[in-house]
Amino acid sequence: MKEKNLQLHKEYIHYKNLKTYIPINFCKIQENDTWVEAILYKADDESLYVRSKVEFIKKFSLKN
């Protein structure tokens, strides 16, 4: 079951690589000249990433 309401500072698993990532804040990014809701998240090595909220929900699930 996909998580619809993202929880900051909780561990999420990527569906393909099975690595753990932690959303740290909400932000906005541009897609096709339109601003969309996005998620800023980090990996175990503290690298930072950003994805649209829609894409994040599709590709990550809350870790049990």
C-alpha positions in Angstrom: 0.0 0.0 0.0 1.4 3.4 -1.0 1.7 6.2 1.6 -0.5 9.1 0.6 0.5 11.4 3.5 4.2 11.7 3.6 5.8 11.8 7.0 9.0 13.8 7.4 12.0 12.3 9.2 10.6 8.7 8.8 12.4 6.0 6.8 11.2 5.1 3.4 12.4 2.3 1.1 12.9 2.8 -2.7 11.0 0.2 -4.6 13.9 -0.8 -6.9 17.2 -0.4 -5.1 15.7 -1.2 -1.6 17.8 1.5 0.0 16.5 3.7 2.8 15.9 7.4 2.4 14.5 10.0 4.8 12.3 12.9 3.7 13.5 16.1 5.4 11.3 18.8 4.0 8.7 19.9 1.5 9.6 22.2 -1.4 8.6 23.0 -5.0 10.3 22.2 -8.3 9.5 23.1 -11.8 8.2 20.5 -14.2 7.3 21.7 -17.7 7.3 25.4 -16.6 4.9 24.7 -13.8 5.7 24.7 -10.1 4.8 21.4 -8.4 4.9 20.1 -4.8 8.2 18.2 -4.1 10.1 16.4 -1.4 13.7 17.0 -0.3 15.1 13.8 1.0 18.5 12.3 2.1 20.3 9.0 1.9 22.3 7.2 4.5 25.5 9.0 3.3 23.7 12.4 3.8 23.5 13.0 0.0 20.4 15.2 -0.8 17.8 14.5 -3.5 14.6 16.1 -4.7 11.6 14.6 -6.5 8.1 15.6 -7.2 5.7 14.5 -4.4 3.7 12.4 -6.9 6.9 10.6 -8.1 8.0 10.1 -4.5 4.7 8.5 -3.5 4.9 6.2 -6.5 8.5 5.0 -5.9 8.8 4.9 -2.1 7.0 3.1 0.7 7.2 3.8 4.5 9.5 1.4 6.2 7.8 -0.8 8.9 
